[in-house]
Amino acid sequence: MTYAKWTFRIVALLLVGAFLHYNLPQHDVVRILNTEIKRMAVEVENAQGETVSRTEDVRYINTAHPDGSVYVYRNQDTGWGWPPYFKFDSANLAAQADNATSTEKEPEWYVLTHYGWRITYLSMFPNAISLERAEGPDQSIIPWFNIVVIALLIGAVLWLRARIRRFAGRVAEA
């Protein structure tokens, strides 16, 4: 029984960790190579409940990391959906990225904030949220927002655990 309990806890912790890693913002120092727009067919449900196909423009930002590796980011609005970044400015971000393109001989470095994972086999790209000029290719970013969110989650779990133990103690006394 002890193994089952620990297995459940570890699996639950891994799932929560994966959820947070996917949804919390991450920062990369990159050089913008170019941007592109691809027209994609998506299936949506209309007011009558029928599934219909419509086209949608998806923007991409092609980048290079300081080590020379290349990376592609999706640039799509999140709107009011999940995760709640309330991003409505993908066109502005695309224009900003177009303006920030640089060559390998005269590089300009930017901090690109994004969420999500790059899974090559599923053609899945992380979604860019914002772009800011970096101090250089070796700039380090402390993820204060992520630290605060994780600290609040740990605090909430510990508080809830104490409340449950206190309640369980009262029930055992009665």
ABEGO torsion letter per residue (X at the ends): XAAAAAAAAAAAAAAAAAAAAAABBBBBBBBBABBBBBBBBBBBBBAAGBBBBBBBBBBBBBBBBAAGBBBBBBBBBAEABOBBAGBAAAAAAAAAAAAABBBAABBBBBBBBBBEBBBAAAGBBBBBABBBBBAEAABBBBBAAAAAAAAAAAAAAAAAAAAAAAAAAAAAAX
